[in-house]
């Protein structure tokens, strides 16, 4: 049954039925109750577009994805985040709009277009850089937003949630130091990205706390792919002063590290130890009861749910001060680490 048919059945105008279902105060309680009972009886559910016309909202949330991040759309971290956020959108009657921006296009134009067309009620910002110009832009145009991550060089207030990357990688590195490792490589993401910079700072903090030298030749920064982890590990294993341990910035990198180790006939956790950050990915599980990799773990799906809740709250109450949420990662010991070889 559509709105017109429901209205005719009740003998009411479509406007009255729509307003009753959307909680408008000028509709009497008796009429509202009658309309809601009929809607349930005839299994009527207003479309998102109809709700939007009645409430003046788009009832949609935007995710703008630049294709310059070569593996972004196939990264399981992004997939899990979207799955978590999508659960909350669906529960609240919102749809999700993905806007793919090619490398030559202006993200500013996309955001301004979404705002001017009222195509979305808010956006989630992914992959913040150290000095991310999207944040002042969105504040300027007044489009509600939440950042998944942080931008260290932006001082103006904004809504964000993040995992404590610095503390996670300080703990990961300290764990390896406690096992006797002294030469530890960092295979990191691109350090223009805020999360990667914070992870490097955590790694360096652990080495500094033990008065260990920071060897720049053991610190790597690139797009987080399996091939990058594999090729980087092949390079460091060729060194006469090869490290005995690696801290990897993602499970995808760690899989490449493992492939390089096994190709050489070496044993992970004995000849070369690995600690990785794995984000508790549903599509890339870290083993069964005993994890394959020692890992700093944080649920990216739960981050998606929480970001969606924060954004919907911001849309409903735009004058409230920005929320900032920092998750702590859990260190889980797996089979990929062991004492430093003699």
C-alpha positions in Angstrom: 0.0 0.0 0.0 1.3 3.5 -0.9 0.6 6.8 0.8 -2.3 7.7 -1.6 -4.0 4.4 -0.9 -3.5 4.6 2.8 -4.9 8.2 2.8 -8.0 7.1 0.8 -8.6 4.2 3.2 -8.5 6.5 6.2 -10.4 9.3 4.5 -7.6 11.8 5.3 -5.4 13.9 3.1 -1.9 12.6 2.2 -0.4 15.6 4.0 -2.2 14.7 7.2 -1.2 11.1 7.0 2.4 12.0 6.3 2.6 14.5 9.1 1.0 12.0 11.5 3.6 9.4 10.7 6.5 11.9 11.0 5.5 13.3 14.5 4.3 16.8 13.6 2.8 18.5 16.7 -0.2 20.0 14.8 -1.7 16.5 14.3 -4.0 15.4 17.1 -3.0 12.4 19.2 -6.2 10.6 18.2 -5.5 11.1 14.5 -1.8 10.1 15.0 -2.8 6.9 16.8 -5.4 6.0 14.1 -2.9 6.6 11.3 -0.1 4.6 13.0 -2.5 1.6 13.7 -3.6 1.6 10.0 0.0 1.8 8.8 0.9 -1.3 10.9 -2.3 -3.1 9.8 -1.6 -2.6 6.1 2.3 -2.9 6.5 2.8 0.6 5.2 6.3 2.1 5.4 7.0 5.5 4.0 9.9 5.8 1.5 13.0 7.6 2.6 12.3 10.2 -0.1 8.8 10.8 1.2 10.1 11.1 4.8 12.7 13.5 3.5 10.1 15.7 1.8 8.1 15.7 5.0 10.9 16.5 7.4 13.1 18.7 5.2 16.0 16.3 5.5 17.7 14.1 2.9 17.8 11.2 5.3 21.2 10.2 3.7 24.8 10.2 4.9 27.7 10.8 2.5 31.0 9.0 2.3 33.4 10.7 -0.2 36.2 8.3 -1.3 39.1 9.7 -3.3 40.6 7.2 -5.7 44.1 8.5 -5.1 44.1 6.0 -2.2 44.8 3.1 -4.6 43.6 0.3 -2.4 40.9 2.2 -0.4 37.9 0.5 -1.9 39.2 -3.0 -1.5 40.7 -2.4 1.9 38.8 -4.6 4.4 39.2 -1.8 7.0 36.9 0.4 4.9 34.5 -2.4 4.3 34.1 -3.2 8.0 33.7 0.5 8.9 31.0 0.9 6.3 29.2 -2.3 7.5 29.1 -1.0 11.1 28.0 2.5 10.1 25.4 1.0 7.7 23.7 -0.9 10.6 23.1 2.4 12.5 21.9 4.3 9.4 19.4 1.5 8.6 18.1 1.5 12.2 17.4 5.2 11.9 15.9 5.3 8.4 19.0 6.8 6.7 20.5 5.7 3.4 24.2 5.8 2.5 25.7 7.6 -0.5 29.2 6.8 -1.7 30.8 9.4 -3.9 33.9 8.3 -5.7 36.2 11.1 -6.6 38.9 10.5 -9.2 42.4 11.8 -8.7 42.0 14.8 -10.9 38.7 16.0 -9.4 38.3 18.5 -6.5 37.0 17.1 -3.3 36.0 20.6 -2.3 33.6 20.7 -5.3 32.0 17.4 -4.3 31.4 18.5 -0.7 30.1 21.9 -1.7 27.8 20.2 -4.2 26.4 17.8 -1.6 25.7 20.7 0.6 24.1 23.0 -2.0 21.9 20.2 -3.4 21.0 19.1 0.1 21.8 15.6 -1.1 23.0 14.5 2.4 22.5 15.6 6.0 26.1 14.9 6.9 29.3 13.1 5.9 32.0 10.9 7.3 35.5 11.9 6.5 37.9 9.0 5.9 41.7 8.8 6.0 42.6 12.2 7.5 45.9 13.7 6.7 48.1 15.6 9.1 46.9 19.0 7.8 43.5 18.0 6.3 41.8 20.9 4.4 38.5 19.0 4.4 37.9 19.9 8.1 38.0 23.7 7.8 36.0 23.4 4.6 33.2 21.4 6.2 33.2 23.7 9.2 33.0 26.7 6.8 30.0 25.4 4.7 28.2 24.1 7.7 27.8 20.5 6.6 27.7 18.2 9.7 30.6 15.7 9.7 32.6 13.2 11.8 36.2 12.3 11.1 37.3 8.7 11.3 40.7 9.5 12.8 42.3 12.8 13.6 44.3 15.6 11.9 47.1 16.6 14.2 47.8 20.0 12.5 44.2 21.2 12.6 43.5 23.2 15.7 39.8 24.2 15.2 37.2 22.0 16.9 35.6 19.2 15.1 33.9 15.8 15.7 36.3 12.8 15.6 36.8 9.2 16.8 40.1 7.4 16.6 42.1 4.6 18.1 45.1 5.5 20.2 47.7 4.7 17.5 50.6 6.1 19.4 50.0 4.1 22.5 49.2 0.9 20.5 52.5 1.1 18.7 54.5 2.0 21.8 53.1 -1.1 23.5 53.8 -3.3 20.4 57.4 -2.1 20.2 57.9 -2.4 24.0 56.6 -6.0 23.9 59.3 -6.9 21.3 62.0 -5.1 23.4 60.9 -7.1 26.4 61.5 -10.3 24.4 65.1 -9.2 23.8 64.8 -7.6 20.4 67.0 -4.6 19.8 66.8 -4.1 16.0 63.1 -3.6 15.2 61.8 -2.5 11.8 58.7 -0.4 11.3 56.7 -1.1 8.1 54.3 1.8 8.2 51.6 3.4 6.1 52.0 6.7 4.3 53.2 9.2 6.9 51.3 12.0 5.4 48.3 10.2 7.0 47.8 11.1 10.6 47.4 7.5 11.9 50.8 6.5 10.4 52.6 9.5 11.9 51.2 8.7 15.3 52.2 5.0 14.9 55.8 6.1 14.1 55.8 8.3 17.2 54.7 5.4 19.4 57.4 3.2 17.9 60.1 5.8 18.5 58.9 6.5 22.1 59.4 2.8 23.0 62.9 2.8 21.5 63.8 6.1 23.3 62.5 4.8 26.6 65.0 2.0 26.4 67.9 4.2 25.1 67.9 2.3 21.8 69.0 4.0 18.6 66.4 4.9 16.0 67.7 3.6 12.7 66.0 5.5 9.9 67.0 2.7 7.5 64.6 0.4 9.3 61.6 2.7 9.0 59.4 2.3 5.9 56.4 4.3 4.7 54.1 3.4 1.7 50.6 2.4 0.7 49.6 -0.6 2.9 49.5 -3.5 0.5 50.6 -7.2 0.8 53.2 -6.6 -1.9 54.7 -3.7 0.0 55.1 -5.9 3.1 56.6 -8.7 1.0 59.1 -6.6 -0.9 60.2 -4.6 2.2 60.8 -7.8 4.2 62.9 -9.3 1.4 65.0 -6.1 1.4 65.6 -6.1 5.2 66.3 -9.9 5.3 69.2 -9.3 2.7 71.0 -7.0 5.1 74.0 -8.2 7.1 72.5 -6.4 10.1 68.9 -7.6 9.5 66.4 -6.8 12.2 65.0 -9.6 14.4 61.5 -8.1 14.6 59.0 -6.1 12.6 56.1 -3.9 13.7 53.6 -3.8 10.8 50.9 -1.2 10.4 48.2 -3.5 9.1 47.3 -7.2 8.7 47.6 -6.8 5.0 51.3 -5.8 5.3 51.8 -8.6 7.9 50.7 -11.2 5.3 53.3 -10.0 2.9 56.0 -10.1 5.7 55.0 -13.7 6.5 55.2 -14.7 2.8 58.7 -13.3 2.5 59.8 -15.1 5.7 58.4 -18.5 4.5 59.9 -18.0 1.1 63.4 -17.9 2.7 62.7 -21.1 4.6 62.7 -19.1 7.9 60.2 -19.5 10.8 57.9 -16.6 11.8 58.3 -16.0 15.6 61.7 -17.7 15.7 63.9 -16.1 13.0 61.8 -12.9 12.6 59.0 -11.8 15.0 56.0 -9.7 13.9 53.5 -7.6 15.7 50.8 -6.1 13.6 47.8 -3.9 13.9 44.7 -5.9 12.7 41.5 -3.9 13.6 39.6 -7.2 14.4 38.6 -7.5 10.7 35.6 -9.8 10.0 36.8 -10.6 6.5 40.5 -11.2 7.5 40.5 -13.2 10.7 43.7 -13.5 12.8 43.5 -17.3 13.2 41.2 -19.3 15.6 41.6 -19.8 19.3 45.3 -19.0 19.1 45.9 -15.9 16.9 48.4 -16.3 14.1 49.8 -12.8 14.7 50.6 -10.9 17.9 48.5 -7.8 17.3 47.2 -4.6 18.6 43.4 -5.0 18.1 40.5 -2.5 17.8 37.1 -3.2 16.2 36.8 -1.0 13.1 33.2 -2.2 12.7 32.4 -0.8 16.2 34.1 2.4 15.2 31.8 2.6 12.2 28.7 2.1 14.4 29.9 4.8 16.9 30.8 7.3 14.1 27.3 6.9 12.7 25.7 7.5 16.1 27.9 10.6 16.6 27.0 12.0 13.2 23.2 11.4 13.6 23.4 13.1 17.1 25.2 16.0 15.5 22.5 16.3 12.8 19.8 16.3 15.4 21.5 18.7 17.7 23.9 20.9 15.6 24.7 23.3 18.4 26.2 20.8 20.8 30.0 20.9 21.2 31.9 18.4 19.1 32.4 14.9 20.6 35.9 13.4 20.6 36.3 9.6 21.3 39.6 7.8 21.6 39.6 4.0 21.7 42.4 2.0 23.2 43.7 -1.0 21.3 44.1 -4.4 23.0 47.5 -6.3 22.7 46.8 -10.0 21.9 49.7 -12.4 21.8 49.9 -14.9 18.9 52.3 -17.2 17.3 54.2 -14.6 15.3 56.5 -13.4 18.2 59.2 -15.1 20.3 62.5 -14.3 22.0 65.2 -12.6 20.0 67.5 -15.2 18.4 71.0 -15.4 19.8 
